[in-house]
Amino acid sequence: MKIAVASGKGGTGKTSVAVNLAALIADHRLPVPTVFLDCDVEAPNAALFFNPEIKEKESVDVLFPHIDQSRCDGCGQCVDICHYHALTVTPKRLVFFPELCHSCGGCAMVCPQGAIDEKPHRLGEITSGSIGSMHFMQGEMDIGNSSPVAIINSMMNRLEQFQHESPTDPICIIDAPPGVSCPVVASLRKADFILLVTEPTPFGLHDLQMAVELVQDEMSLPLAVILNKDGLGNKDVENYCQDQSIPVIQRIPFSRKIAEIYARGDLLIQYDEHIRMGFEKTWSIIQTHFSDANESKG
């Protein structure tokens, strides 16, 4: 069971929802392992709430072309095969733009002079550990790199390996990056259920609509909405969800107390019984969804 927590924009409370839901599930001491993945690799911060015991760090590398200018004759075959324009030929040399490279290896493959080989380039690292009985994994991209997709894919591969080695299917909470771009798709593509976190503001509605278009219309994934900062704005988000038959399964109020708990780096479910009950209800709804889905398959 893989539950991804996503949002059309940053600052909606996505990570807060993800860590509290994961902590609640882990508190239930279920006979299956709980796994938390922080896939917001450009700004990971779930560890601030969990303070995990770190057990392993591993670099994530990709292969970038390495050019021997003395052997390059400027034929341009490498430029022609690169659909992302990461290479260009000038009168004096072949120029490589690493921020555009997708590490496909095509340039090295077609070079008739053997002027291009590939060398590892570090994108970032994956940190693994535990919070009590819960398994924790975090990706972090190094400054200066432009695409975190390879780091997220590496995390997903590790999750699949963990699933294969586990005697029971784990419950995984995925904290996805904000937005609707490629890193979000990489984080959601193997999820079974999506929680979209939004806020009752015009920006919240606009970005929720984009997220729904991605998750529901393009990826065909089941979803529900959690409305954070309820009471701050208007009813446009709720009206939209009603029109689209999207369930709003939890409302987290706009509250100074909640903001103070969050600012301390504490979990809401440990300091607010009303919020804990809300997450209990959310977890119950998700379980019912999976139960109904399994029955329909049977």
VOMARFI-726662 format. One record per atom (N, C-alpha, C): residue in three letters; z, y, x. Coordinates in steps of 0.2 Angstrom, whole numbers, plus 5000, padded with zeros to 4 digits. Layout:
BEGIN
ALAZYX/...
//
This chain:
BEGIN
MET500049945004/MET500050005000/MET500050065004/LYS499550105004/LYS499450165008/LYS499450225004/ILE499950275004/ILE499950335000/ILE499850395005/ALA499350425003/ALA499150485007/ALA499450555003/VAL499750595007/VAL499950665004/VAL499450715007/ALA499150745003/ALA498650795005/ALA498650865002/SER498350915004/SER498350975000/SER497651015002/GLY497451054998/GLY496851094999/GLY496951145004/LYS497551165005/LYS497651225010/LYS498351215013/GLY498451245018/GLY499151235022/GLY499651275018/GLY500251265020/GLY500851295017/GLY501051285010/THR500751225007/THR500951205000/THR501651165000/GLY501851145006/GLY502451095006/GLY502251025006/LYS501651015009/LYS501350945009/LYS501750895014/THR501950925020/THR502350885024/THR503050875021/SER503350925018/SER504050915015/SER503950855010/VAL503450855006/VAL503350805001/VAL503350735004/ALA502950735009/ALA502750665013/ALA503450645016/VAL503850685020/VAL504450655023/VAL504950635018/ASN505050675013/ASN505550655008/ASN505350595004/LEU504750585002/LEU504550524999/LEU504650465003/ALA504450465010/ALA504550415014/ALA505250395015/ALA505650445016/ALA506350435017/ALA506650405011/LEU506450425005/LEU506750394999/LEU506550314998/ILE505950305000/ILE505650235000/ILE506050195005/ALA506150225011/ALA506550185016/ALA507250175014/ASP507550225010/ASP508250215008/ASP508350155003/HIS507750135000/HIS507850084995/HIS507950014998/ARG507750015005/ARG507849955009/ARG507449895006/LEU506849905004/LEU506349855002/LEU506249805007/PRO506049745004/PRO505949685009/PRO505249695013/VAL504949755012/VAL504349765016/VAL504449825020/PRO504149835026/PRO504249885031/PRO503949955028/THR504250005030/THR503950075028/THR503750105035/VAL503150135034/VAL502750165040/VAL502550235038/PHE502750285043/PHE502550355042/PHE502050375047/LEU501450405045/LEU500950425049/LEU500850495049/ASP500950535054/ASP500850605054/ASP500150615057/CYS499650625052/CYS498950635054/CYS498750705055/ASP499250755054/ASP499050825054/ASP499150845062/VAL498650815066/VAL498750815073/VAL498650875076/GLU498350925073/GLU498350995076/GLU498951035075/ALA499451015071/ALA500051045070/ALA500550995067/PRO500750935071/PRO501150895068/PRO501950915068/ASN502250905062/ASN502950935062/ASN503450885058/ALA503150825056/ALA503650785053/ALA504250765057/ALA504150755063/ALA504650735068/ALA505250785068/LEU505150845066/LEU505650895065/LEU506150875060/PHE505950845055/PHE506350815049/PHE506650755051/PHE506350715054/PHE506550645055/PHE506950635062/ASN506750675067/ASN507050665074/ASN507050585076/PRO506350565076/PRO506350485078/PRO506550465085/GLU506650405086/GLU506750375092/GLU506050355095/ILE505850395100/ILE505150385103/ILE505250325107/LYS504750275106/LYS504750215110/LYS504050205114/GLU503550245112/GLU502950235116/GLU502450295115/LYS502150315121/LYS501650375120/LYS501050345124/GLU500450355120/GLU499850335123/GLU499250385122/SER498950395128/SER498350445128/SER497750425124/VAL497450465120/VAL496850455117/VAL496250485120/ASP495750445122/ASP495250475126/ASP494550455123/VAL494050495124/VAL493350485122/VAL492950495128/LEU492350465128/LEU491850475133/LEU491450535132/PHE491450575137/PHE490950635138/PHE490450625143/PRO489850645142/PRO489350645147/PRO489550685153/HIS489350645159/HIS489450685166/HIS488750685169/ILE488550745171/ILE487850755173/ILE487850765180/ASP487350725183/ASP487150735190/ASP486550785190/GLN486650845192/GLN486150895191/GLN485650885196/SER485750845202/SER485250835207/SER484750785205/ARG484950745200/ARG484450695198/ARG484050715191/CYS484350765188/CYS484050785182/CYS483350825183/ASP482850805179/ASP482250835180/ASP482050885174/GLY482550895170/GLY482450935164/GLY481950915159/CYS481850845158/CYS481350815153/CYS481550835146/GLY482250845145/GLY482450855138/GLY482550805133/GLN482450735135/GLN482550685131/GLN483250685128/CYS483750695132/CYS484450695130/CYS484550755125/VAL484250805126/VAL484350865121/VAL484050845114/ASP483450805114/ASP483150785108/ASP483550735104/ILE483950695107/ILE484250645104/ILE484950665101/CYS485150725104/CYS485850755102/CYS485750795095/HIS485950765090/HIS485950805083/HIS486450865083/TYR486950865087/TYR487450915087/TYR487350965092/HIS486850965095/HIS486651015100/HIS487151035106/ALA487450975108/ALA487950975113/ALA487650985120/LEU486950975121/LEU486550985127/LEU485951035126/THR485851065131/THR485251115131/THR484951115138/VAL484351125139/VAL484051125146/VAL483851205147/THR484051225153/THR483851295155/THR483451285161/PRO483151345163/PRO482651335169/PRO482951315175/LYS483651315175/LYS483951295182/LYS484351235181/ARG484651215175/ARG485051165175/ARG485151135167/LEU485451075167/LEU485651045160/LEU486351075159/VAL486451105153/VAL487051125151/VAL487351085145/PHE488051065146/PHE488351025141/PHE488951075138/PHE488951065131/PHE489451105127/PHE489951045124/PRO490551035128/PRO490950985126/PRO491250995119/GLU491351055116/GLU491651065109/GLU491151035104/LEU490551025106/LEU490051005101/LEU489950925101/CYS490150895106/CYS489950825108/CYS490350775103/HIS490050725101/HIS490350675096/HIS490350605100/SER490250605106/SER490350545111/SER489950485108/CYS489350495106/CYS488950445104/CYS488650405110/GLY488550435116/GLY488250405121/GLY487550395121/GLY487250435117/GLY486450425116/GLY486150465122/CYS486450515125/CYS486150555130/CYS486050515136/ALA486650475138/ALA486650435144/ALA486150375143/MET486050355137/MET485650295135/MET484850315136/VAL484650375134/VAL483950385135/VAL483750425141/CYS484250445145/CYS484050475151/CYS483650435156/PRO482950455157/PRO482550405162/PRO482750415169/GLN483050465171/GLN483250475178/GLN483950445180/GLY484250425175/GLY484950405176/GLY485450455178/ALA485250515176/ALA485650575178/ALA486350585174/ILE486350545169/ILE486950555164/ILE487350485164/ASP487950495166/ASP488450435164/ASP489050465160/GLU489550425159/GLU490050445154/GLU490750435158/LYS491150485157/LYS491850485159/LYS492350495154/PRO492950465154/PRO493450485149/PRO493650555149/HIS493750575143/HIS494050645142/HIS494650635137/ARG495150665139/ARG495750655135/ARG495750705129/LEU495850685123/LEU495950725117/LEU496650745115/GLY497050695116/GLY497750705115/GLY498150645115/GLU498750635111/GLU499150575112/GLU499350545105/ILE499550485105/ILE499950455099/ILE500650435102/THR501050465098/THR501750445099/THR502050395094/SER502350345096/SER502650295091/SER503350285092/GLY503750275087/GLY504450265087/GLY504750235080/SER505350255079/SER505650235073/SER506150275071/ILE506350275064/ILE506850315061/ILE507250265057/GLY507750235060/GLY508150185057/GLY507650125056/SER507550095050/SER507050045049/SER506350065048/MET506250125048/MET505550155046/MET505150165053/HIS504550135053/HIS504150145059/HIS503750215058/PHE503750245064/PHE503450315064/PHE502950325069/MET502350355067/MET501850365072/MET501550445071/GLN501450475076/GLN501250545076/GLN500650555081/GLY500150585079/GLY499550605083/GLY499650685085/GLU499450695091/GLU499450765093/GLU498850785097/MET498450835095/MET497850845099/MET498050905105/ASP497750895111/ASP497850935116/ASP497551005114/ILE497851055117/ILE497551125116/ILE496851125120/GLY496351155116/GLY495751165119/GLY495151115117/ASN495451065113/ASN494951015110/ASN494851045103/SER494251025100/SER494051045094/SER494050995088/SER493950935089/SER493950885084/SER494550835084/PRO494950825080/PRO495450775080/PRO495350705077/VAL494650705075/VAL494550645071/VAL494650575075/ALA494450575081/ALA494550515085/ALA495250495086/ILE495750545086/ILE496450535086/ILE496650505080/ILE496450525074/ILE496650505068/ILE496350435067/ASN495750415069/ASN495450355069/ASN495850305073/SER496050325079/SER496450285083/SER497150265079/MET497450315076/MET498050295072/MET497950245067/MET497350255063/MET497150205058/MET497050135060/ASN496750135066/ASN496650065069/ASN497350035071/ARG497850075074/ARG498450055075/ARG498850025069/LEU498750065063/LEU499050045057/LEU498749975055/GLU498149965055/GLU497849905053/GLU498049845057/GLN498149865064/GLN498449805068/GLN499149795066/PHE499549845064/PHE500249835062/PHE500249795056/GLN499749805051/GLN499749775045/GLN499549695046/HIS499149685051/HIS498949615052/HIS499549575055/GLU499949615059/GLU500549575063/GLU501149575058/SER501149615053/SER501749615048/SER501649555043/PRO502249515042/PRO502249465037/PRO502149485030/THR502249545029/THR502149575022/THR501849645023/ASP501449655017/ASP501049725018/ASP501549785018/PRO501449825023/PRO501949885023/PRO501749935018/ILE502249975016/ILE502150035013/ILE502050095018/CYS501450125017/CYS501350175022/CYS501250245019/ILE501550295022/ILE501550365019/ILE501150405025/ILE500550435023/ILE500150465027/ILE500150545026/ASP500350575031/ASP500350655030/ASP499750675033/ALA499250695028/ALA498550715030/ALA498550785032/PRO498050805036/PRO497950875038/PRO497750915031/PRO497850975031/PRO497651015025/PRO496951035025/GLY496651045019/GLY495951065019/GLY495551005016/VAL494851005017/VAL494450955015/VAL493950945020/SER494050955026/SER493550935032/SER493650865034/CYS493250855039/CYS493150785042/CYS493850755044/PRO494350785047/PRO494950755048/PRO495350735042/VAL495250765037/VAL495550745030/VAL495250685028/VAL494550685028/VAL494250615026/VAL494450565030/ALA494550575037/ALA494750515041/ALA495450495039/SER495850535037/SER496550515035/SER496550485029/LEU496150505024/LEU496150475017/LEU495750415016/ARG495250395020/ARG494750345019/ARG494950275017/LYS495550265020/LYS495850195019/LYS496450195014/ALA496550255011/ALA497150265007/ALA497050225000/ASP497550204997/ASP497550174990/ASP497650224985/PHE498050274986/PHE498250324981/PHE498450394985/ILE498250444982/ILE498250514985/ILE498750554980/LEU499250594984/LEU499650644981/LEU499350714983/LEU499150754979/LEU498950814981/LEU499450864979/VAL499650904984/VAL500250954984/VAL499951024983/THR500151054978/THR499851124977/THR500351174975/GLU500251234974/GLU500651284971/GLU500351324966/PRO500751354961/PRO500451384955/PRO500151454957/THR499751464961/THR499451534963/THR498651524963/PRO498351584963/PRO497551574963/PRO497251544969/PHE497551554975/PHE497351514980/PHE497551444980/GLY498051424977/GLY498251354976/GLY497751324971/LEU497551354966/LEU497051324961/LEU496451314965/HIS496151364968/HIS495551364971/HIS495451304976/ASP495951294980/ASP495951244985/ASP496151174982/LEU496551174977/LEU496651114973/LEU495951084970/GLN495551134968/GLN494951114965/GLN494451084970/MET494451104976/MET494051084982/MET494351014984/ALA494951004984/ALA495250944986/ALA495150884981/VAL495150904974/VAL495050854969/VAL494250834969/GLU493850884971/GLU493150864972/GLU493050814977/LEU493350824983/LEU493350774988/LEU493650704986/VAL494250704984/VAL494650644983/VAL494350604977/GLN494250644972/GLN494050604965/GLN493350594965/ASP492950654966/ASP492250644964/ASP491850614970/GLU492050624976/GLU491650604982/GLU491950534985/MET492550534985/MET492850474988/MET493150424983/SER493150444976/SER493350394971/SER494050364972/LEU494450404974/LEU495150384975/LEU495650404969/PRO496050364967/PRO496550384962/PRO497050434965/LEU497250484960/LEU497650544963/LEU498150564957/ALA498650604960/ALA499050634955/ALA499250704959/VAL499550744955/VAL499750814958/VAL500450824958/ILE500750854964/ILE501450874964/ILE501350954964/LEU501750984960/LEU501751054959/LEU502351084963/ASN502251114969/ASN502751144973/ASN502851214971/LYS503451244972/LYS503551314970/LYS503451334963/ASP503651284959/ASP503551294952/ASP503951354949/GLY503651394945/GLY503951454943/GLY503751514946/LEU503351504952/LEU503151564956/LEU502651604953/GLY502051564950/GLY501451604948/GLY501351594941/ASN500751564939/ASN500551564932/ASN500451484930/LYS500151474925/LYS500051404922/LYS499251384924/ASP498951424928/ASP498251404928/ASP498151334932/VAL498551314936/VAL498551244940/VAL498651194934/GLU499151204931/GLU499351154926/GLU498751144920/ASN498451204918/ASN497951204913/ASN497351164916/TYR497151174923/TYR496651144926/TYR496751064926/CYS497351044928/CYS497550974928/CYS497450944921/GLN497650984916/GLN497650954910/GLN496950944907/ASP496450994909/ASP495750994907/ASP495450934911/GLN495650914917/GLN495350864921/GLN495650794920/SER496150794916/SER496550734915/SER496850704921/ILE497150754926/ILE497450744932/ILE498250744930/PRO498650694931/PRO499350694930/PRO499750734935/VAL500150784933/VAL500650814937/VAL501250784936/ILE501450744942/ILE501950694941/ILE502650724944/GLN502650784947/GLN503250804949/GLN503150884950/ARG503750914948/ARG503750994949/ARG504351004954/ILE504251044959/ILE504751064964/ILE504851134963/PRO505451154960/PRO505551224958/PRO505551274964/PHE505351334963/PHE505351394968/PHE506051414968/SER506351404974/SER507151404974/SER507351424981/ARG507751474982/ARG508051494988/ARG508451434991/LYS508751394987/LYS509151334990/LYS508651294993/ILE508151274990/ILE507651224993/ILE507351255000/ALA507251325000/ALA506951355006/ALA507451355011/GLU508051355010/GLU508551355015/GLU508651285018/ILE508651235014/ILE508651165016/ILE508051155020/TYR507451175018/TYR506851165022/TYR506851195029/ALA507151255029/ALA507151295035/ALA507651265040/ARG508151225038/ARG508651195042/ARG508351135045/GLY507751105042/GLY507451045044/GLY507750985041/ASP508150995036/ASP508450945032/ASP507950915027/LEU508150855024/LEU507750825019/LEU508050845012/LEU507650865008/LEU507850885001/LEU508250834997/ILE508050774998/ILE508350724994/ILE509050704996/GLN509250735002/GLN509950725004/GLN510450775002/TYR510150834999/TYR510550894998/TYR510450914991/ASP509950894987/ASP509850914980/ASP509750854976/GLU510150834971/GLU510150774967/GLU509550784962/HIS509450844960/HIS508850854955/HIS508150834958/ILE508150854965/ILE507550844968/ILE507450774970/ARG508050744972/ARG507950664973/ARG507750624967/MET508050644961/MET507750614955/MET507050624954/GLY506750684955/GLY506050694955/GLY505650654959/PHE505850634965/PHE505550594970/PHE505650524968/GLU506150504965/GLU506250434962/GLU505750424956/LYS505650474952/LYS505150464947/LYS504450464950/THR504350504955/THR503650494958/THR503550424961/TRP504050404964/TRP503950334967/TRP503850284962/SER504250284956/SER504150244950/SER503450244947/ILE503150304947/ILE502550314944/ILE501950284949/ILE502050284955/ILE501650254960/ILE501650184960/GLN502250154959/GLN502350084959/GLN502050054952/THR502050094947/THR501750074941/THR501050074941/HIS500750124945/HIS500050124946/HIS499750064949/PHE500150044955/PHE499949984959/PHE500049924955/SER500549914951/SER500649864947/SER500149854942/ASP499949904938/ASP499349904933/ASP498749884937/ALA498549914943/ALA497949904946/ALA497949824948/ASN498449794950/ASN498449724952/ASN498349684946/GLU498649704940/GLU498549664934/GLU497849664932/SER497549724932/SER496849734930/SER496349694935/LYS496549684941/LYS496149644946/LYS496249564944/GLY496849554942/GLY496949484940/GLY496649464934/
//
